[in-house]
Amino acid sequence: MKTLLIYLIIFLSSGLLFSQNENPTEALNGTYHLLEAERAGGNKQTNTKIFQYGKWGEDNVLAVAACAKCMPAIYKYKEEYSKDLKTAVFYNDIGLFLIAYDSESFVMMMPSKKEGTEWTDFAFSNFYSKNQVKVAAMTQHKIKEFIIKISE
């Protein structure tokens, strides 16, 4: 574990985060702050999530958990969506998308399942960032503008 932590610190301190046009890497790992609190274990609210990028079988995945001992949600990297939107896109089977906003932030969204609605009509959306200043500056309106911009 110490060795992994040392490599992670060296990697992060070198500034080698993925750009929006590259494949994601372990640089995504870390604690992310949330725009809006979400439920965690025991129906408690959390303002942070832990992200862990890696391989699961043949898939590149991003595991997102409310705490170190909490069951993570698994999001598969979607290469075709990522190429189309020119940013990293992850998806899980319940319909949630994690879309890279920048090298240290993500937008999570679930399109509305109402027939005939645009992809920008959300059933749910939130913002996650390692940078608390970015979280403080984000709004639901800015999330919608971001989704509109990348989906054009």
C-alpha positions, 0 to 999 in steps of 0.5 A: 500500500505504501508503494502504491501511495508513493507512486501515486504521489509521484505521478500526481506531482508530475502533473501528468493528468489526462487531457480531455482528448486522452484515455483516463489514467490512475490520475483520476484517483482521489477524493472528490467534493460534491456540488450537492450532498448525496446519500451514503451508507446508513442514509447519511449524507456525504459531501465527498466521494472516493474515485478509483480508476483501474481494470476489471476484467477487460473493462476500464472502470471507475469505482466511486464510493462514499467511503473507504469501506462503502460498496462502490458504484462501477462505471465502465469507460465508454470509448465510443462516447468519449471520442464523440464528445471529446472527453472521457465518459463512463457509464453504469447500468442504471443509466448514470453517466460520469463525464470529465469536465476537466482533469480534476472534475466530473459531471454526473448526469442521468438523462430523463427517460421521458419519451422525446426529451433532449439529452439535456433534460436530466433526471439527476445531475451533480458535479464532482471535483478534487478542487473545492473552489471549482465546486463552489463556483459550479451550478446546475445551470452551468452543468446543463450548459456544459452538457449542451456544449459537448453534445453539439 
